[in-house]
Amino acid sequence: MRTLSILLILLPAISCQAQSLIGVTLPAPNKERGLTVMQALALRASATDMDTSMLSVNDISDLLWATVGINREESGKRTAPTALNAQEINLYLCSAEGIFLYLPKEHALKLIVTGDHRKEVAGRQEKAAEAPIFLILTADLRRFPFGDDERRKLWAAMDAGIASQNISIFCAGTGLSTRPRATMNSETLHELMMLDEKEILMLNHPVCN
Ligand SMILES: Cc1cc2nc3c(=O)[nH]c(=O)nc-3n(C[C@H](O)[C@H](O)[C@H](O)COP(=O)(O)O)c2cc1C
């Protein structure tokens, strides 16, 4: 009886604790959820208020897949198109635990740097650092088979914009909040994330409940 009472006291605290993303196995994306496309478009708006509570692993899994996940296994093509199918957009997730790279083939997160670096993603808009997670879009210009740097950056900007819109529409359709942002401490993040000089930071999205 005493054990039961202790458990009942502890249970709310345990269930409120956000699950760690380190080493987590992401569930398969739920492709049935959400509003209709038109309803999501009608609701899409850049959020101004941040709910600081952590997203569920199911929401994170679906969000990552919706952004740049593989939607055609046979060709490995993605939910977001890319110029020349270069698939140069990399998706990172920054939380209080660290920065993770999304691996579309494995539908998994790989920890690349530990620690809370949300302030670097928020940049001069300091309040944004309260968001539980940020998605960060980079473009690895080396993946384009041809084209000079100017042309590659142009393609990368178009492709990052498309992935960004996937995030916004997914959030609008599933009751989450987000805002596309170019603001961030790009040089610091570039170093912190150990990116190649040809992999450039494009956009980030705080995502909240
Ligand atoms: C490429 C891009 C960069 C943006 N950068 C920022 C930013 O750094 N900070 C910010 O608060 N909002 C940023 N925004 C959000 C815009 O301010 C917002 O989309 C615009 O005010 C229109 O509002 P709406 O998205 O609700 O329609 C950005 C939007 C885009 C598309």
The ligand as an SDF file (V2000), in Angstrom:
LIG
                    3D

 31 33  0  0  0  0  0  0  0  0999 V2000
   13.4130   33.7390  -45.3680 C   0  0  0  0  0  0  0  0  0  0  0  0
   12.7310   34.2350  -44.1230 C   0  0  0  0  0  0  0  0  0  0  0  0
   13.4900   34.7330  -43.0940 C   0  0  0  0  0  0  0  0  0  0  0  0
   12.8740   35.1760  -41.9230 C   0  0  0  0  0  0  0  0  0  0  0  0
   13.6450   35.5790  -40.8670 N   0  0  0  0  0  0  0  0  0  0  0  0
   13.0700   35.9500  -39.7050 C   0  0  0  0  0  0  0  0  0  0  0  0
   13.8670   36.3130  -38.5920 C   0  0  0  0  0  0  0  0  0  0  0  0
   15.0910   36.2840  -38.6370 O   0  0  0  0  0  0  0  0  0  0  0  0
   13.2320   36.6500  -37.4550 N   0  0  0  0  0  0  0  0  0  0  0  0
   11.8670   36.6740  -37.3590 C   0  0  0  0  0  0  0  0  0  0  0  0
   11.3490   36.9840  -36.2790 O   0  0  0  0  0  0  0  0  0  0  0  0
   11.0750   36.3400  -38.4010 N   0  0  0  0  0  0  0  0  0  0  0  0
   11.6550   35.9840  -39.5690 C   0  0  0  0  0  0  0  0  0  0  0  0
   10.8690   35.6150  -40.6440 N   0  0  0  0  0  0  0  0  0  0  0  0
    9.4040   35.5890  -40.4870 C   0  0  0  0  0  0  0  0  0  0  0  0
    8.7540   36.7710  -41.2190 C   0  0  0  0  0  0  0  0  0  0  0  0
    8.9620   37.9470  -40.4810 O   0  0  0  0  0  0  0  0  0  0  0  0
    7.2730   36.4820  -41.4010 C   0  0  0  0  0  0  0  0  0  0  0  0
    7.1230   35.3490  -42.2280 O   0  0  0  0  0  0  0  0  0  0  0  0
    6.5420   37.6630  -42.0040 C   0  0  0  0  0  0  0  0  0  0  0  0
    6.4140   38.6980  -41.0440 O   0  0  0  0  0  0  0  0  0  0  0  0
    5.1420   37.3130  -42.4970 C   0  0  0  0  0  0  0  0  0  0  0  0
    4.3700   36.8000  -41.4350 O   0  0  0  0  0  0  0  0  0  0  0  0
    3.6370   35.3760  -41.5710 P   0  0  0  0  0  0  0  0  0  0  0  0
    4.7100   34.3340  -41.7420 O   0  0  0  0  0  0  0  0  0  0  0  0
    2.8790   35.1990  -40.2980 O   0  0  0  0  0  0  0  0  0  0  0  0
    2.7700   35.4490  -42.7790 O   0  0  0  0  0  0  0  0  0  0  0  0
   11.4690   35.1740  -41.8120 C   0  0  0  0  0  0  0  0  0  0  0  0
   10.7010   34.6930  -42.8850 C   0  0  0  0  0  0  0  0  0  0  0  0
   11.3240   34.2070  -44.0110 C   0  0  0  0  0  0  0  0  0  0  0  0
   10.4640   33.6550  -45.1260 C   0  0  0  0  0  0  0  0  0  0  0  0
  1  2  1  0
  2  3  1  0
  2 30  2  0
  3  4  2  0
  4  5  1  0
  4 28  1  0
  5  6  2  0
  6  7  1  0
  6 13  1  0
  7  8  2  0
  7  9  1  0
  9 10  1  0
 10 11  2  0
 10 12  1  0
 12 13  2  0
 13 14  1  0
 14 15  1  0
 14 28  1  0
 15 16  1  0
 16 17  1  0
 16 18  1  0
 18 19  1  0
 18 20  1  0
 20 21  1  0
 20 22  1  0
 22 23  1  0
 23 24  1  0
 24 25  2  0
 24 26  1  0
 24 27  1  0
 28 29  2  0
 29 30  1  0
 30 31  1  0
M  END
$$$$
